[in-house]
């Protein structure tokens, strides 16, 4: 049988890594000898949970294929299934293969174990995030947070404590785009371009200035109010950035909104998390977020087809809900790193 594997570019973004994780589910399945496999990529500090492996061994039917790093024959995902196969007295196991670097295999092991099978503990997620920060310092805090299953705030704290990281002037976000840590220069350039051509589109200005359309919109609004295109707070951060540069989550302004594409990526990652899908509160949150994802994707079409006489009331309702959501987000931010309920 010809070897068929799934590959990933070594400089892939976190979005590409998450795509790869899903794509592995379509890779061809092969049989591999248990005696040939090793376990060097596990993000689990405690190793295999014997009780969980025994429970899997006692299940009827075949378990899903494991994922194996072809060059080293090390298990990326499925250590408990591997132990279960041994408990069943098997000599071979079904596997899908990944052909890439050891570093990419280690990142993939984190991404796969965070959202499927037996969830990683908080300490295991923190340790995994620390490894990702060291391996991919150019990734934004949010990009690392989605892979490791942590908050961007926690990743920012881990980055600030890390030693010997290379200085990165730009960070790669969830959408795979590299953006500068500071948007001061981009804002200043956007201001000049808007003064020269006030009718230019936000996307055109954003592309030329190297910032997001949301930031351009904020620059335009500030100019219309007769203000500096760069907020005073951000100028202060840029002037004294130094040791604080790693604390900027994803290299963006706090006031800046995330793109619709980034929000959808975040939602899809949460929707795959069994710790949300397998409890009532989690499912309720996913249903709410599904409606929000629809709004993020189709806002223009929704506005175009709403009855005009409802616009004012809907706007007031959305403003009220946005305030509640902001308060909810603030509460999550202060408690996002506390351990969840016992399993």
Rosetta blueprint (number, residue, H / E / L):
1 X L
2 X L
3 X L
4 X L
5 X L
6 X E
7 X L
8 X L
9 X L
10 X L
11 X L
12 X L
13 X L
14 X H
15 X H
16 X H
17 X H
18 X H
19 X H
20 X H
21 X H
22 X H
23 X H
24 X H
25 X H
26 X H
27 X L
28 X L
29 X L
30 X E
31 X E
32 X E
33 X E
34 X H
35 X H
36 X H
37 X L
38 X E
39 X L
40 X L
41 X L
42 X L
43 X L
44 X L
45 X L
46 X L
47 X L
48 X L
49 X L
50 X H
51 X H
52 X H
53 X H
54 X H
55 X H
56 X H
57 X H
58 X L
59 X L
60 X L
61 X L
62 X L
63 X L
64 X L
65 X L
66 X E
67 X E
68 X E
69 X E
70 X L
71 X L
72 X L
73 X L
74 X E
75 X E
76 X E
77 X E
78 X L
79 X H
80 X H
81 X H
82 X H
83 X H
84 X H
85 X H
86 X H
87 X H
88 X L
89 X L
90 X L
91 X L
92 X E
93 X E
94 X E
95 X E
96 X E
97 X E
98 X E
99 X L
100 X L
101 X L
102 X H
103 X H
104 X H
105 X H
106 X H
107 X H
108 X H
109 X H
110 X H
111 X H
112 X H
113 X H
114 X H
115 X H
116 X L
117 X L
118 X L
119 X L
120 X L
121 X L
122 X H
123 X H
124 X H
125 X H
126 X H
127 X H
128 X H
129 X H
130 X H
131 X H
132 X H
133 X H
134 X H
135 X H
136 X L
137 X L
138 X L
139 X E
140 X L
141 X H
142 X H
143 X H
144 X H
145 X H
146 X H
147 X H
148 X H
149 X L
150 X L
151 X L
152 X H
153 X H
154 X H
155 X H
156 X H
157 X H
158 X H
159 X H
160 X H
161 X H
162 X L
163 X L
164 X L
165 X L
166 X L
167 X L
168 X L
169 X L
170 X E
171 X E
172 X E
173 X L
174 X L
175 X L
176 X L
177 X L
178 X E
179 X E
180 X E
181 X L
182 X L
183 X L
184 X H
185 X H
186 X H
187 X H
188 X H
189 X H
190 X H
191 X H
192 X H
193 X H
194 X H
195 X H
196 X H
197 X L
198 X L
199 X L
200 X L
201 X L
202 X H
203 X H
204 X H
205 X H
206 X H
207 X H
208 X H
209 X H
210 X L
211 X L
212 X L
213 X H
214 X H
215 X H
216 X H
217 X H
218 X H
219 X H
220 X H
221 X H
222 X H
223 X H
224 X H
225 X L
226 X L
227 X L
228 X L
229 X L
230 X L
231 X L
232 X H
233 X H
234 X H
235 X H
236 X H
237 X H
238 X H
239 X H
240 X L
241 X L
242 X H
243 X H
244 X H
245 X H
246 X H
247 X H
248 X L
249 X H
250 X H
251 X H
252 X L
253 X L
254 X L
255 X L
256 X L
257 X L
258 X L
259 X L
260 X H
261 X H
262 X H
263 X H
264 X H
265 X H
266 X H
267 X H
268 X H
269 X H
270 X H
271 X H
272 X L
273 X L
274 X H
275 X H
276 X H
277 X H
278 X L
279 X L
280 X H
281 X H
282 X H
283 X H
284 X H
285 X H
286 X H
287 X H
288 X H
289 X H
290 X H
291 X H
292 X H
293 X H
294 X H
295 X H
296 X H
297 X H
298 X H
299 X H
300 X H
301 X H
302 X H
303 X H
304 X H
305 X H
306 X L
307 X L
308 X H
309 X H
310 X H
311 X H
312 X H
313 X H
314 X H
315 X H
316 X H
317 X H
318 X H
319 X H
320 X H
321 X H
322 X H
323 X H
324 X H
325 X H
326 X H
327 X H
328 X H
329 X H
330 X H
331 X H
332 X H
333 X H
334 X H
335 X H
336 X L
337 X L
338 X L
339 X L
340 X L
341 X L
342 X L
343 X L
